[in-house]
């Protein structure tokens, strides 16, 4: 039996969704091996399903040690797969995760979703402790591998780069637009949790110069605040976005979908988009589920140059620009709208690139590494 430690549905969290998908595809690849979850309960109060056999209240430090001991005592547990993100664990910058791995005696495979060069000293210290406890380490980008090797004492051979999982999805562009009620519009979208740092205001400020040239454009902003966000602050940010829309007279050209989108709706909206935009500011992400899903659906993406985007959109697979320059951003959007050939060229480059990221291929790589650490 493999135990996966992470947040888990119904927790509204990208990592929870990732782990749920990973378990599902590991079962397809190796039906004889049992896959279960140990869920870190961060913000969700709803009950878990049958996939979850243990849970830890995020801020209960003693629970991390007890859970490790419980896994150690379970003879059916062959290995543990830990999904690491600083924000899901308790303690300063998620320090309690180190208690868990220090007490754990089962073979450990760890996937790092936030191993970026700009991490603080305490965060680098946490990563070093987890690397030391792990037999194999997985990252989704080359830059994250360099961080683990050069700054966190991981050996080259212990770190594997496995792309972020992406989904096969049925339904073409126009059919998806009709299903979403977006037919007749050229759709730009930013999908995912909404909050400060996402750069949505910069797209809105660039939009008048786009709408003047392309009056059928609609910019869809879909998603709710992350559960960790302070509700009042996020509400102020949303009001600020709506004020920007009104000031620029864009009420007919911006649509807010203020809710958490289940995976099928999330993918449907991306598929209904002609161009996707990830305008994140002050962002050092070395992984991004939203950007990965856009690649999976072969969508032309305009993105700020954060580390993961620079890597996966290199060689003409997307367009990188600084979103806080509204003139340059508007020019990028207009150029991509004007050139169907440019959009099709990006799609063709993504078609071949995305293969290693398909969930079935990702699960095969995980299965091999789990066999290695168990063997």
N, C-alpha and C positions, 0 to 999 in steps of 0.2 A: 504493500500500500504506500502511495505517495501522499504526503500531507503538504498542502499549499498554504503558506501563511501570507495573509493579505487582508485588505478590506474585501467585502463580498456583498453581492446583491442581497437584500434590497438597498444597501448603502448606495447613495447617488455619488459615484466617484469613478473616475476613469480607470483607476487601478482595479477597482472591484470588477468592472466590466472586462478588463484585460484578463484577470485571473479566471473569471467564469468562462471566457472563450478558450483560454488555454486548457482548462480541465476538459471542456467539451471535445476539443480536437485531440487531446491526448487519449481520450477514450476511443476515438475513431481509429487512431494509429495503433493502439495496443489495448484491445478490449479486455484482455485478461488481467490487466493491472488496475487495481482499485485507485481512484483519485478522490480525495476528500480535502476539505478546507478547514483551517483553523482561522477564524475570522477575527480581525482587529475591529472591535466596535468603536467607531470614532464619533459619529453624529447620528446614526440610525437607531431608532427605538423599536422598529418593527421586528417580528420574529424571522429567523433564518429558515431556509428550506433544508431538505435532507442532505444536501452536499456538505453542510457545515456540521462537524462532529464536536468541535470545541470553539469557544470564543473567549476573547480577552477584552475587558474594559480598558480602553486606551490608557487611562491615567492611573490604573491600579498596578503599581510596580511589582508587587508580590505575585500578581497573576502571571507575569512573564516567566518567573522562575518555576512556579507550579505547573504551568503548561509545558515547559521544557521537560520537567521531570515526568509528567504524564506521558509525553511522547517517548521518552527514554524507556519507560516501563512497558510500553505497548509492543509486544513481540511481532505484531503484524506490520508495524511501520518500517519500511525499508529505507526511505530517504525523505528529506524535507526540502521543499522548494520555497524559498523566501522571496517575495516581491518587495523590494525596498524603495521607499519614498519617505523623505524626512518627516513630512507632515502627518503621516498616519499613525506614528508611534508616540507614546507618552514620553515625558521628560524633556529637558531642554534640547531642542532640535531633534527630538526622537531618540534620545539617549537610551531609553529603556529597551530598545531593540538589541543593544549589546548584552543586556542581562539574558535575554532569550538565547542568543547564539552561544554565549559563554557557558550556560548550563546544558545546552543541547549536546547529546552524544551521538545522535544519528548523523549519517552523511548529509552534508548541506550543500545545496546548489542555490546561489543567490543571483537574482536579476536586479540591476541597479537602474532606476528610472530617473535619477536626478544627480548623476555624477558629473558635475560641470566644473570647469577650471576655476570659477570664481567662488567656490565654496569657502566658508569660514574655517578657522582652525579647528573649532570643535566639530564641525561637520566632517572635515577631513580625518579627524581622529576617530570618529564613529565609523567611517568607511574603512579605515585601516583595521579596526577591530573585527568588522564583519568579514573583510577579505581574509584575514588570518584564520577565521573559523570555517571558511567555505572551501570545499574541495574544488569547486568550479564556480566561475563568475561569468555572468552573461550581461552584455550591454547591447543597446540597439543602434549604436553609432560608433564610428572609429574614434571620434574625439573623446567619447566617454571611456573607451579602452585606454587611450593615452593617459587620461586622468588616473585611472586605477593603477596602471603600470608605473607611471613616472612620479605620482604623488601619494599613492596609497599602498606601496610595497607589494603589489600583485606581480607575479611572474607572468611573462608573455604567454606561456603555455596554459596558464590557468584561466585566461580570459577569452571568451568567445563572443564574436559579434553576430547576433541573430536579429534580423529585422523585426520591427514592430508588426504584429499580425494584422492582416487586412482581410476583408470579406469579399467573397463573390456575391454579386447582387443582381437580381433580375429586374428589368425595367429600364427603358431608354430615357433620354433627356425629356422628350416631349410628353411621353406617357407619365413621367414623374411630375412634370409641371402641371398636367391636368389633374392628377390626383391631389396635388397640394394647392390647387386653385391659383396657379401662377401662369397659366397659359397666356400667350400674347406679350409676355414681358421678357426682357433680357435680364437674367437674374444674376446678381452678385450676392455672395453670402459670406457671413462669418458665423460659424457654428461652434457651440461649446459653452462652457461656463462664462458668464458675463460679469466683469468687474474691472476695477482700475488696473491698468497695466495691459489690458487687451487692445488698446489703441483704436477702439471703434470710433471715437470722436474724430480721429484724423481722417478716416474714410468719409465720414459725414461732411467734414469741411472741404474735402476734395470733390465731393459729389456734384456741386453746382456746375463745375466746368465739364463734367461728364454728361449731365442731364441736358445741358445746352446743346450738345452735339448728338446725344442719343436719348430722346425723350421717352423711350420705352423702357429705360433702365429702372430696375427695382433692387434696392439693397435690403436683404433680409438678415436681420440679427436674431439668431435663435439660441435660446438657452437661459437658464436661471442663474442666480448667484451660487457659487460653491458653498456647501454647508458650513465651511470654516469661516466664511466672510461675515463680518459684522453687518447685521441686517440694515441698520440705519445708514451706514456708510454706503452700502451698495445702492440703497434707494436714492440717496443723493446723487450718486453717479448716474443712475438711470434717468433721473429728472434732468440732469445736466445734458444727457444725450438728447432727450426729447426737446429741451430748450434749443439746442443746436439745430435740430430738424426744423423747428418752427421759425427760427431766425433766418434760415436759408430758404424757407418756403418749400421744404422737401416732403411735406406730409404725404404726397402721392407717390413718393419715390423711396420711402424707407418703411419697412415693416418689421415691428418687434414681435417676436414669439416668445413670451415670457413664461417659459416652463422648461422643466427637465425633459429632454427628448429621449424616449426609449430608443434602443439601437436601430430598429427598423425605420422609425421616423427620422432619426439622425442621418442614416444612410440615404433615405429617400430625398431629404432636402439637399444633401450634397449632390445626388444624382440629378436633381432638378435645377442645379446651378450651372450657368454657363461659365462663370469664373468664380473661384473661391479665393478669399482674402484672409490671411493670418497676419494682422498688422501689429503684433505684440510689441510692446515697448519695454525697455530695460529688462530684457528677457535673456536668460542664459540656458534655456532648455536644451538638453541633449536627447530629448525624446518628446514626441508629440503625437498623441492618438489621433487628434483631429486632422493634422497634416498627413499622417499616414493613411487615414481613410480617404482623403482627397486623392492621394497618389493611387490607392487601390482602385478608385473609380475613374482614374485617368483624367482628372480635372485640371485644367490650367490654373495654376496658383500664383497669386501675387503675395509675397511675404516680406516681412522685415527680416534682416539677415541674422537671425539668432542661430546658434551653432548647429542645431539639427536641420534647420531649413537650408543653411549653406551647404550642408553635406548632401542631403537627399535631392535638392533641386539644382545641383551643379550640372554642368555640361548641357545647359539648355532645357532641363526638365521643369523649369519654372522661372519666375521673374522675381528678383530680389531688389528691394528699394527701401529707403528710409521713409517710413510712413508719416513722419512729422513735417515733411515738406509737401504741403498740399498740392503745389503746382506740379512737382515731379510725380507724385502719386497719381494725380489726375491724368497726366501724360501717359503713364504706364497703363492705366485702365483703358484710356481711349485707344491707345495703340493696339492693345490686345483685342478690344471689341472690333476695331476696324479690320484686323487681319485674321480672317478665318484660317488662312494658311499657317500663321504663327500658332494659333490655338491647336490646329490639327498636328503640327509638328511636335508640339509639347506632348500631346496625347500619344503619339507614336513612340516617343522616347520613353514615356512612362510605361507603355505596354510591356516592353521587355524588362525594364528595371524592376517592376513590381513583383515578378515571379517569386523571388526569394522571400517576399514578405507575405505571401498567401498563407493563411493560418495552417493549412495542412502541411506545408513545407516547414513552417516554424515548429510545429508540433513534432515533426520527424527529427529535427535537430535536438529539441529538448529530450525526446525519448532516448536518443543515442547518448547524450550526456548523463542522463539519469542512470542508464545501464552502466556507464563507466564508473560513476561514483559508488554505485551499489556493488559492482563487481570488484 
